[in-house]
Amino acid sequence: MSRTPCEACEELLQGYLDRALTDSEVGRAESHLDACDYCRRRYRFEESLRKYVQTTAAERMPVGLMEKLAQLRSSP
Ligand SMILES: [Zn+2]
């Protein structure tokens, strides 16, 4: 039993959010987001989190928390 229903596509979603995918991978990510409720919700959450971090939190967030988030994103 895996930790999340969709662990396999985590990597794809991260790349999608980072705009780090090839065209064919983007296609795969988008069709997966179409088909998968879990990832669609996760993607929306991650995207709004990023916007929030970019717009409001960058100056107000404690440095330690920023580093924690960066570690989370770069963990395998
Ligand atoms: Zn999924």
PDB file of the backbone (N, CA, C, O) and the ligand in Angstrom, with CONECT records:
HET     ZN  A 101       1
ATOM      1  N   MET A   1       0.857  -1.210   0.000  1.00  0.00           N
ATOM      2  CA  MET A   1       0.000   0.000   0.000  1.00  0.00           C
ATOM      3  C   MET A   1       0.883   1.247   0.000  1.00  0.00           C
ATOM      4  O   MET A   1       1.675   1.437   0.923  1.00  0.00           O
ATOM      5  N   SER A   2       0.764   2.075  -0.990  1.00  0.00           N
ATOM      6  CA  SER A   2       1.612   3.262  -1.065  1.00  0.00           C
ATOM      7  C   SER A   2       1.033   4.394  -0.223  1.00  0.00           C
ATOM      8  O   SER A   2      -0.139   4.381   0.153  1.00  0.00           O
ATOM      9  N   ARG A   3       1.866   5.347   0.053  1.00  0.00           N
ATOM     10  CA  ARG A   3       1.511   6.456   0.925  1.00  0.00           C
ATOM     11  C   ARG A   3       0.430   7.340   0.317  1.00  0.00           C
ATOM     12  O   ARG A   3      -0.465   7.802   1.024  1.00  0.00           O
ATOM     13  N   THR A   4       0.507   7.574  -0.962  1.00  0.00           N
ATOM     14  CA  THR A   4      -0.491   8.385  -1.648  1.00  0.00           C
ATOM     15  C   THR A   4      -1.038   7.579  -2.815  1.00  0.00           C
ATOM     16  O   THR A   4      -0.375   6.663  -3.303  1.00  0.00           O
ATOM     17  N   PRO A   5      -2.240   7.910  -3.265  1.00  0.00           N
ATOM     18  CA  PRO A   5      -2.798   7.160  -4.397  1.00  0.00           C
ATOM     19  C   PRO A   5      -1.995   7.337  -5.674  1.00  0.00           C
ATOM     20  O   PRO A   5      -2.141   6.546  -6.606  1.00  0.00           O
ATOM     21  N   CYS A   6      -1.160   8.348  -5.736  1.00  0.00           N
ATOM     22  CA  CYS A   6      -0.566   8.693  -7.017  1.00  0.00           C
ATOM     23  C   CYS A   6       0.904   9.046  -6.904  1.00  0.00           C
ATOM     24  O   CYS A   6       1.355  10.033  -7.485  1.00  0.00           O
ATOM     25  N   GLU A   7       1.635   8.269  -6.179  1.00  0.00           N
ATOM     26  CA  GLU A   7       3.029   8.603  -5.968  1.00  0.00           C
ATOM     27  C   GLU A   7       3.817   8.648  -7.278  1.00  0.00           C
ATOM     28  O   GLU A   7       4.764   9.420  -7.425  1.00  0.00           O
ATOM     29  N   ALA A   8       3.412   7.819  -8.206  1.00  0.00           N
ATOM     30  CA  ALA A   8       4.143   7.707  -9.468  1.00  0.00           C
ATOM     31  C   ALA A   8       4.154   9.019 -10.253  1.00  0.00           C
ATOM     32  O   ALA A   8       5.112   9.308 -10.969  1.00  0.00           O
ATOM     33  N   CYS A   9       3.097   9.803 -10.119  1.00  0.00           N
ATOM     34  CA  CYS A   9       3.037  11.012 -10.940  1.00  0.00           C
ATOM     35  C   CYS A   9       3.474  12.252 -10.183  1.00  0.00           C
ATOM     36  O   CYS A   9       3.398  13.359 -10.716  1.00  0.00           O
ATOM     37  N   GLU A  10       3.928  12.085  -8.952  1.00  0.00           N
ATOM     38  CA  GLU A  10       4.481  13.217  -8.197  1.00  0.00           C
ATOM     39  C   GLU A  10       5.551  13.948  -8.984  1.00  0.00           C
ATOM     40  O   GLU A  10       5.547  15.173  -9.104  1.00  0.00           O
ATOM     41  N   GLU A  11       6.458  13.161  -9.509  1.00  0.00           N
ATOM     42  CA  GLU A  11       7.601  13.710 -10.211  1.00  0.00           C
ATOM     43  C   GLU A  11       7.162  14.497 -11.445  1.00  0.00           C
ATOM     44  O   GLU A  11       7.668  15.579 -11.740  1.00  0.00           O
ATOM     45  N   LEU A  12       6.211  13.913 -12.143  1.00  0.00           N
ATOM     46  CA  LEU A  12       5.662  14.556 -13.331  1.00  0.00           C
ATOM     47  C   LEU A  12       5.022  15.897 -12.969  1.00  0.00           C
ATOM     48  O   LEU A  12       5.213  16.897 -13.661  1.00  0.00           O
ATOM     49  N   LEU A  13       4.261  15.898 -11.876  1.00  0.00           N
ATOM     50  CA  LEU A  13       3.603  17.129 -11.450  1.00  0.00           C
ATOM     51  C   LEU A  13       4.605  18.192 -11.026  1.00  0.00           C
ATOM     52  O   LEU A  13       4.446  19.371 -11.343  1.00  0.00           O
ATOM     53  N   GLN A  14       5.631  17.769 -10.314  1.00  0.00           N
ATOM     54  CA  GLN A  14       6.648  18.736  -9.898  1.00  0.00           C
ATOM     55  C   GLN A  14       7.300  19.375 -11.120  1.00  0.00           C
ATOM     56  O   GLN A  14       7.482  20.591 -11.173  1.00  0.00           O
ATOM     57  N   GLY A  15       7.644  18.551 -12.090  1.00  0.00           N
ATOM     58  CA  GLY A  15       8.226  19.075 -13.312  1.00  0.00           C
ATOM     59  C   GLY A  15       7.271  19.991 -14.051  1.00  0.00           C
ATOM     60  O   GLY A  15       7.666  21.002 -14.631  1.00  0.00           O
ATOM     61  N   TYR A  16       6.008  19.612 -14.013  1.00  0.00           N
ATOM     62  CA  TYR A  16       4.985  20.419 -14.676  1.00  0.00           C
ATOM     63  C   TYR A  16       4.894  21.791 -14.020  1.00  0.00           C
ATOM     64  O   TYR A  16       4.819  22.810 -14.706  1.00  0.00           O
ATOM     65  N   LEU A  17       4.901  21.811 -12.693  1.00  0.00           N
ATOM     66  CA  LEU A  17       4.855  23.071 -11.961  1.00  0.00           C
ATOM     67  C   LEU A  17       6.105  23.904 -12.205  1.00  0.00           C
ATOM     68  O   LEU A  17       6.047  25.133 -12.249  1.00  0.00           O
ATOM     69  N   ASP A  18       7.208  23.240 -12.360  1.00  0.00           N
ATOM     70  CA  ASP A  18       8.470  23.950 -12.582  1.00  0.00           C
ATOM     71  C   ASP A  18       8.705  24.281 -14.048  1.00  0.00           C
ATOM     72  O   ASP A  18       9.727  24.869 -14.402  1.00  0.00           O
ATOM     73  N   ARG A  19       7.755  23.900 -14.902  1.00  0.00           N
ATOM     74  CA  ARG A  19       7.919  24.086 -16.347  1.00  0.00           C
ATOM     75  C   ARG A  19       9.211  23.425 -16.834  1.00  0.00           C
ATOM     76  O   ARG A  19       9.929  23.975 -17.669  1.00  0.00           O
ATOM     77  N   ALA A  20       9.485  22.258 -16.306  1.00  0.00           N
ATOM     78  CA  ALA A  20      10.759  21.597 -16.593  1.00  0.00           C
ATOM     79  C   ALA A  20      10.563  20.345 -17.443  1.00  0.00           C
ATOM     80  O   ALA A  20      11.458  19.506 -17.536  1.00  0.00           O
ATOM     81  N   LEU A  21       9.386  20.223 -18.066  1.00  0.00           N
ATOM     82  CA  LEU A  21       9.107  19.008 -18.827  1.00  0.00           C
ATOM     83  C   LEU A  21       9.284  19.228 -20.325  1.00  0.00           C
ATOM     84  O   LEU A  21       9.197  20.349 -20.827  1.00  0.00           O
ATOM     85  N   THR A  22       9.533  18.128 -21.019  1.00  0.00           N
ATOM     86  CA  THR A  22       9.505  18.185 -22.476  1.00  0.00           C
ATOM     87  C   THR A  22       8.049  18.247 -22.944  1.00  0.00           C
ATOM     88  O   THR A  22       7.127  18.021 -22.161  1.00  0.00           O
ATOM     89  N   ASP A  23       7.854  18.555 -24.222  1.00  0.00           N
ATOM     90  CA  ASP A  23       6.500  18.656 -24.767  1.00  0.00           C
ATOM     91  C   ASP A  23       5.681  17.401 -24.532  1.00  0.00           C
ATOM     92  O   ASP A  23       4.510  17.467 -24.160  1.00  0.00           O
ATOM     93  N   SER A  24       6.320  16.245 -24.755  1.00  0.00           N
ATOM     94  CA  SER A  24       5.547  15.010 -24.614  1.00  0.00           C
ATOM     95  C   SER A  24       5.237  14.728 -23.143  1.00  0.00           C
ATOM     96  O   SER A  24       4.197  14.154 -22.822  1.00  0.00           O
ATOM     97  N   GLU A  25       6.135  15.129 -22.264  1.00  0.00           N
ATOM     98  CA  GLU A  25       5.861  14.966 -20.834  1.00  0.00           C
ATOM     99  C   GLU A  25       4.750  15.904 -20.372  1.00  0.00           C
ATOM    100  O   GLU A  25       3.913  15.536 -19.548  1.00  0.00           O
ATOM    101  N   VAL A  26       4.754  17.121 -20.915  1.00  0.00           N
ATOM    102  CA  VAL A  26       3.673  18.055 -20.596  1.00  0.00           C
ATOM    103  C   VAL A  26       2.336  17.454 -21.020  1.00  0.00           C
ATOM    104  O   VAL A  26       1.347  17.541 -20.293  1.00  0.00           O
ATOM    105  N   GLY A  27       2.317  16.845 -22.197  1.00  0.00           N
ATOM    106  CA  GLY A  27       1.099  16.184 -22.662  1.00  0.00           C
ATOM    107  C   GLY A  27       0.660  15.098 -21.704  1.00  0.00           C
ATOM    108  O   GLY A  27      -0.525  14.976 -21.390  1.00  0.00           O
ATOM    109  N   ARG A  28       1.606  14.316 -21.243  1.00  0.00           N
ATOM    110  CA  ARG A  28       1.294  13.259 -20.287  1.00  0.00           C
ATOM    111  C   ARG A  28       0.763  13.830 -18.984  1.00  0.00           C
ATOM    112  O   ARG A  28      -0.212  13.330 -18.424  1.00  0.00           O
ATOM    113  N   ALA A  29       1.415  14.885 -18.507  1.00  0.00           N
ATOM    114  CA  ALA A  29       0.986  15.501 -17.255  1.00  0.00           C
ATOM    115  C   ALA A  29      -0.428  16.055 -17.389  1.00  0.00           C
ATOM    116  O   ALA A  29      -1.256  15.897 -16.491  1.00  0.00           O
ATOM    117  N   GLU A  30      -0.694  16.703 -18.517  1.00  0.00           N
ATOM    118  CA  GLU A  30      -2.015  17.320 -18.675  1.00  0.00           C
ATOM    119  C   GLU A  30      -3.122  16.280 -18.817  1.00  0.00           C
ATOM    120  O   GLU A  30      -4.215  16.439 -18.273  1.00  0.00           O
ATOM    121  N   SER A  31      -2.823  15.215 -19.557  1.00  0.00           N
ATOM    122  CA  SER A  31      -3.873  14.204 -19.670  1.00  0.00           C
ATOM    123  C   SER A  31      -4.063  13.471 -18.346  1.00  0.00           C
ATOM    124  O   SER A  31      -5.166  13.025 -18.028  1.00  0.00           O
ATOM    125  N   HIS A  32      -3.001  13.351 -17.590  1.00  0.00           N
ATOM    126  CA  HIS A  32      -3.161  12.751 -16.267  1.00  0.00           C
ATOM    127  C   HIS A  32      -3.974  13.659 -15.360  1.00  0.00           C
ATOM    128  O   HIS A  32      -4.839  13.186 -14.622  1.00  0.00           O
ATOM    129  N   LEU A  33      -3.706  14.954 -15.406  1.00  0.00           N
ATOM    130  CA  LEU A  33      -4.467  15.894 -14.581  1.00  0.00           C
ATOM    131  C   LEU A  33      -5.949  15.865 -14.962  1.00  0.00           C
ATOM    132  O   LEU A  33      -6.825  16.019 -14.111  1.00  0.00           O
ATOM    133  N   ASP A  34      -6.211  15.665 -16.249  1.00  0.00           N
ATOM    134  CA  ASP A  34      -7.598  15.540 -16.704  1.00  0.00           C
ATOM    135  C   ASP A  34      -8.292  14.341 -16.097  1.00  0.00           C
ATOM    136  O   ASP A  34      -9.470  14.388 -15.743  1.00  0.00           O
ATOM    137  N   ALA A  35      -7.531  13.264 -15.987  1.00  0.00           N
ATOM    138  CA  ALA A  35      -8.135  11.999 -15.596  1.00  0.00           C
ATOM    139  C   ALA A  35      -8.089  11.761 -14.092  1.00  0.00           C
ATOM    140  O   ALA A  35      -8.857  10.953 -13.569  1.00  0.00           O
ATOM    141  N   CYS A  36      -7.210  12.448 -13.402  1.00  0.00           N
ATOM    142  CA  CYS A  36      -6.965  12.104 -12.010  1.00  0.00           C
ATOM    143  C   CYS A  36      -7.369  13.237 -11.072  1.00  0.00           C
ATOM    144  O   CYS A  36      -6.743  14.297 -11.040  1.00  0.00           O
ATOM    145  N   ASP A  37      -8.414  12.989 -10.325  1.00  0.00           N
ATOM    146  CA  ASP A  37      -8.940  13.962  -9.390  1.00  0.00           C
ATOM    147  C   ASP A  37      -7.920  14.348  -8.331  1.00  0.00           C
ATOM    148  O   ASP A  37      -7.754  15.517  -7.981  1.00  0.00           O
ATOM    149  N   TYR A  38      -7.250  13.327  -7.840  1.00  0.00           N
ATOM    150  CA  TYR A  38      -6.284  13.543  -6.768  1.00  0.00           C
ATOM    151  C   TYR A  38      -5.189  14.509  -7.208  1.00  0.00           C
ATOM    152  O   TYR A  38      -4.872  15.466  -6.502  1.00  0.00           O
ATOM    153  N   CYS A  39      -4.618  14.250  -8.374  1.00  0.00           N
ATOM    154  CA  CYS A  39      -3.524  15.087  -8.848  1.00  0.00           C
ATOM    155  C   CYS A  39      -4.011  16.473  -9.248  1.00  0.00           C
ATOM    156  O   CYS A  39      -3.288  17.458  -9.096  1.00  0.00           O
ATOM    157  N   ARG A  40      -5.232  16.549  -9.758  1.00  0.00           N
ATOM    158  CA  ARG A  40      -5.756  17.855 -10.141  1.00  0.00           C
ATOM    159  C   ARG A  40      -5.876  18.741  -8.904  1.00  0.00           C
ATOM    160  O   ARG A  40      -5.499  19.913  -8.923  1.00  0.00           O
ATOM    161  N   ARG A  41      -6.404  18.166  -7.843  1.00  0.00           N
ATOM    162  CA  ARG A  41      -6.527  18.948  -6.615  1.00  0.00           C
ATOM    163  C   ARG A  41      -5.158  19.306  -6.062  1.00  0.00           C
ATOM    164  O   ARG A  41      -4.937  20.418  -5.582  1.00  0.00           O
ATOM    165  N   ARG A  42      -4.254  18.355  -6.137  1.00  0.00           N
ATOM    166  CA  ARG A  42      -2.912  18.590  -5.634  1.00  0.00           C
ATOM    167  C   ARG A  42      -2.213  19.674  -6.451  1.00  0.00           C
ATOM    168  O   ARG A  42      -1.521  20.538  -5.913  1.00  0.00           O
ATOM    169  N   TYR A  43      -2.413  19.603  -7.750  1.00  0.00           N
ATOM    170  CA  TYR A  43      -1.793  20.586  -8.624  1.00  0.00           C
ATOM    171  C   TYR A  43      -2.320  21.989  -8.316  1.00  0.00           C
ATOM    172  O   TYR A  43      -1.559  22.952  -8.229  1.00  0.00           O
ATOM    173  N   ARG A  44      -3.645  22.078  -8.152  1.00  0.00           N
ATOM    174  CA  ARG A  44      -4.210  23.393  -7.836  1.00  0.00           C
ATOM    175  C   ARG A  44      -3.673  23.916  -6.522  1.00  0.00           C
ATOM    176  O   ARG A  44      -3.359  25.100  -6.395  1.00  0.00           O
ATOM    177  N   PHE A  45      -3.568  23.038  -5.554  1.00  0.00           N
ATOM    178  CA  PHE A  45      -3.044  23.425  -4.254  1.00  0.00           C
ATOM    179  C   PHE A  45      -1.603  23.918  -4.378  1.00  0.00           C
ATOM    180  O   PHE A  45      -1.247  24.978  -3.865  1.00  0.00           O
ATOM    181  N   GLU A  46      -0.791  23.132  -5.063  1.00  0.00           N
ATOM    182  CA  GLU A  46       0.615  23.492  -5.212  1.00  0.00           C
ATOM    183  C   GLU A  46       0.764  24.808  -5.957  1.00  0.00           C
ATOM    184  O   GLU A  46       1.603  25.643  -5.616  1.00  0.00           O
ATOM    185  N   GLU A  47      -0.065  24.979  -6.983  1.00  0.00           N
ATOM    186  CA  GLU A  47       0.039  26.189  -7.780  1.00  0.00           C
ATOM    187  C   GLU A  47      -0.343  27.408  -6.951  1.00  0.00           C
ATOM    188  O   GLU A  47       0.324  28.439  -7.024  1.00  0.00           O
ATOM    189  N   SER A  48      -1.409  27.300  -6.165  1.00  0.00           N
ATOM    190  CA  SER A  48      -1.797  28.448  -5.357  1.00  0.00           C
ATOM    191  C   SER A  48      -0.790  28.686  -4.238  1.00  0.00           C
ATOM    192  O   SER A  48      -0.543  29.825  -3.842  1.00  0.00           O
ATOM    193  N   LEU A  49      -0.222  27.615  -3.742  1.00  0.00           N
ATOM    194  CA  LEU A  49       0.830  27.773  -2.727  1.00  0.00           C
ATOM    195  C   LEU A  49       2.014  28.550  -3.301  1.00  0.00           C
ATOM    196  O   LEU A  49       2.570  29.439  -2.657  1.00  0.00           O
ATOM    197  N   ARG A  50       2.378  28.191  -4.522  1.00  0.00           N
ATOM    198  CA  ARG A  50       3.501  28.894  -5.151  1.00  0.00           C
ATOM    199  C   ARG A  50       3.188  30.357  -5.366  1.00  0.00           C
ATOM    200  O   ARG A  50       4.026  31.223  -5.110  1.00  0.00           O
ATOM    201  N   LYS A  51       1.983  30.637  -5.835  1.00  0.00           N
ATOM    202  CA  LYS A  51       1.598  32.029  -6.047  1.00  0.00           C
ATOM    203  C   LYS A  51       1.636  32.788  -4.738  1.00  0.00           C
ATOM    204  O   LYS A  51       2.109  33.922  -4.667  1.00  0.00           O
ATOM    205  N   TYR A  52       1.125  32.135  -3.698  1.00  0.00           N
ATOM    206  CA  TYR A  52       1.100  32.766  -2.389  1.00  0.00           C
ATOM    207  C   TYR A  52       2.516  33.067  -1.922  1.00  0.00           C
ATOM    208  O   TYR A  52       2.802  34.166  -1.448  1.00  0.00           O
ATOM    209  N   VAL A  53       3.391  32.092  -2.057  1.00  0.00           N
ATOM    210  CA  VAL A  53       4.770  32.273  -1.631  1.00  0.00           C
ATOM    211  C   VAL A  53       5.431  33.390  -2.428  1.00  0.00           C
ATOM    212  O   VAL A  53       6.156  34.217  -1.875  1.00  0.00           O
ATOM    213  N   GLN A  54       5.170  33.406  -3.738  1.00  0.00           N
ATOM    214  CA  GLN A  54       5.787  34.422  -4.584  1.00  0.00           C
ATOM    215  C   GLN A  54       5.272  35.818  -4.267  1.00  0.00           C
ATOM    216  O   GLN A  54       6.049  36.772  -4.216  1.00  0.00           O
ATOM    217  N   THR A  55       3.965  35.942  -4.056  1.00  0.00           N
ATOM    218  CA  THR A  55       3.400  37.282  -3.956  1.00  0.00           C
ATOM    219  C   THR A  55       3.481  37.843  -2.554  1.00  0.00           C
ATOM    220  O   THR A  55       3.877  38.995  -2.380  1.00  0.00           O
ATOM    221  N   THR A  56       3.119  37.063  -1.545  1.00  0.00           N
ATOM    222  CA  THR A  56       3.007  37.650  -0.215  1.00  0.00           C
ATOM    223  C   THR A  56       4.077  37.204   0.751  1.00  0.00           C
ATOM    224  O   THR A  56       4.546  38.002   1.562  1.00  0.00           O
ATOM    225  N   ALA A  57       4.470  35.963   0.685  1.00  0.00           N
ATOM    226  CA  ALA A  57       5.239  35.413   1.794  1.00  0.00           C
ATOM    227  C   ALA A  57       6.741  35.626   1.666  1.00  0.00           C
ATOM    228  O   ALA A  57       7.475  35.491   2.645  1.00  0.00           O
ATOM    229  N   ALA A  58       7.191  35.953   0.483  1.00  0.00           N
ATOM    230  CA  ALA A  58       8.634  35.993   0.260  1.00  0.00           C
ATOM    231  C   ALA A  58       9.340  36.904   1.265  1.00  0.00           C
ATOM    232  O   ALA A  58      10.441  36.606   1.726  1.00  0.00           O
ATOM    233  N   GLU A  59       8.690  38.008   1.591  1.00  0.00           N
ATOM    234  CA  GLU A  59       9.347  38.931   2.499  1.00  0.00           C
ATOM    235  C   GLU A  59       9.038  38.642   3.955  1.00  0.00           C
ATOM    236  O   GLU A  59       9.827  38.953   4.847  1.00  0.00           O
ATOM    237  N   ARG A  60       7.874  38.042   4.183  1.00  0.00           N
ATOM    238  CA  ARG A  60       7.421  37.916   5.570  1.00  0.00           C
ATOM    239  C   ARG A  60       7.712  36.540   6.160  1.00  0.00           C
ATOM    240  O   ARG A  60       7.689  36.361   7.378  1.00  0.00           O
ATOM    241  N   MET A  61       7.977  35.596   5.311  1.00  0.00           N
ATOM    242  CA  MET A  61       8.182  34.246   5.810  1.00  0.00           C
ATOM    243  C   MET A  61       9.559  34.120   6.476  1.00  0.00           C
ATOM    244  O   MET A  61      10.562  34.596   5.944  1.00  0.00           O
ATOM    245  N   PRO A  62       9.591  33.478   7.635  1.00  0.00           N
ATOM    246  CA  PRO A  62      10.895  33.289   8.279  1.00  0.00           C
ATOM    247  C   PRO A  62      11.838  32.499   7.383  1.00  0.00           C
ATOM    248  O   PRO A  62      11.421  31.601   6.652  1.00  0.00           O
ATOM    249  N   VAL A  63      13.099  32.849   7.453  1.00  0.00           N
ATOM    250  CA  VAL A  63      14.086  32.205   6.588  1.00  0.00           C
ATOM    251  C   VAL A  63      14.074  30.696   6.770  1.00  0.00           C
ATOM    252  O   VAL A  63      14.172  29.952   5.794  1.00  0.00           O
ATOM    253  N   GLY A  64      13.957  30.243   7.999  1.00  0.00           N
ATOM    254  CA  GLY A  64      13.950  28.805   8.268  1.00  0.00           C
ATOM    255  C   GLY A  64      12.851  28.081   7.525  1.00  0.00           C
ATOM    256  O   GLY A  64      13.051  26.970   7.033  1.00  0.00           O
ATOM    257  N   LEU A  65      11.687  28.708   7.443  1.00  0.00           N
ATOM    258  CA  LEU A  65      10.565  28.076   6.753  1.00  0.00           C
ATOM    259  C   LEU A  65      10.803  28.013   5.248  1.00  0.00           C
ATOM    260  O   LEU A  65      10.495  27.014   4.599  1.00  0.00           O
ATOM    261  N   MET A  66      11.357  29.097   4.704  1.00  0.00           N
ATOM    262  CA  MET A  66      11.698  29.100   3.288  1.00  0.00           C
ATOM    263  C   MET A  66      12.649  27.951   2.963  1.00  0.00           C
ATOM    264  O   MET A  66      12.493  27.258   1.958  1.00  0.00           O
ATOM    265  N   GLU A  67      13.622  27.771   3.822  1.00  0.00           N
ATOM    266  CA  GLU A  67      14.594  26.697   3.586  1.00  0.00           C
ATOM    267  C   GLU A  67      13.934  25.333   3.666  1.00  0.00           C
ATOM    268  O   GLU A  67      14.247  24.433   2.886  1.00  0.00           O
ATOM    269  N   LYS A  68      13.023  25.186   4.612  1.00  0.00           N
ATOM    270  CA  LYS A  68      12.302  23.921   4.743  1.00  0.00           C
ATOM    271  C   LYS A  68      11.524  23.623   3.470  1.00  0.00           C
ATOM    272  O   LYS A  68      11.547  22.498   2.970  1.00  0.00           O
ATOM    273  N   LEU A  69      10.845  24.618   2.955  1.00  0.00           N
ATOM    274  CA  LEU A  69      10.071  24.439   1.730  1.00  0.00           C
ATOM    275  C   LEU A  69      10.978  24.072   0.562  1.00  0.00           C
ATOM    276  O   LEU A  69      10.645  23.213  -0.254  1.00  0.00           O
ATOM    277  N   ALA A  70      12.118  24.729   0.498  1.00  0.00           N
ATOM    278  CA  ALA A  70      13.060  24.431  -0.581  1.00  0.00           C
ATOM    279  C   ALA A  70      13.554  22.999  -0.477  1.00  0.00           C
ATOM    280  O   ALA A  70      13.726  22.316  -1.487  1.00  0.00           O
ATOM    281  N   GLN A  71      13.781  22.550   0.747  1.00  0.00           N
ATOM    282  CA  GLN A  71      14.213  21.172   0.939  1.00  0.00           C
ATOM    283  C   GLN A  71      13.131  20.192   0.519  1.00  0.00           C
ATOM    284  O   GLN A  71      13.411  19.176  -0.118  1.00  0.00           O
ATOM    285  N   LEU A  72      11.899  20.503   0.878  1.00  0.00           N
ATOM    286  CA  LEU A  72      10.785  19.633   0.507  1.00  0.00           C
ATOM    287  C   LEU A  72      10.704  19.487  -1.011  1.00  0.00           C
ATOM    288  O   LEU A  72      10.479  18.397  -1.535  1.00  0.00           O
ATOM    289  N   ARG A  73      10.891  20.595  -1.693  1.00  0.00           N
ATOM    290  CA  ARG A  73      10.747  20.580  -3.147  1.00  0.00           C
ATOM    291  C   ARG A  73      11.889  19.832  -3.827  1.00  0.00           C
ATOM    292  O   ARG A  73      11.702  19.218  -4.877  1.00  0.00           O
ATOM    293  N   SER A  74      13.061  19.891  -3.223  1.00  0.00           N
ATOM    294  CA  SER A  74      14.194  19.254  -3.891  1.00  0.00           C
ATOM    295  C   SER A  74      14.454  17.839  -3.401  1.00  0.00           C
ATOM    296  O   SER A  74      15.382  17.181  -3.872  1.00  0.00           O
ATOM    297  N   SER A  75      13.631  17.357  -2.445  1.00  0.00           N
ATOM    298  CA  SER A  75      13.823  15.988  -1.979  1.00  0.00           C
ATOM    299  C   SER A  75      13.381  15.006  -3.056  1.00  0.00           C
ATOM    300  O   SER A  75      12.479  15.314  -3.835  1.00  0.00           O
ATOM    301  N   PRO A  76      13.994  13.841  -3.113  1.00  0.00           N
ATOM    302  CA  PRO A  76      13.734  12.900  -4.193  1.00  0.00           C
ATOM    303  C   PRO A  76      12.299  12.345  -4.205  1.00  0.00           C
ATOM    304  O   PRO A  76      11.956  11.539  -5.070  1.00  0.00           O
TER     305      PRO A  76
HETATM  306 ZN    ZN A 101      -2.641  11.142 -10.339  1.00  0.00          ZN2+
END
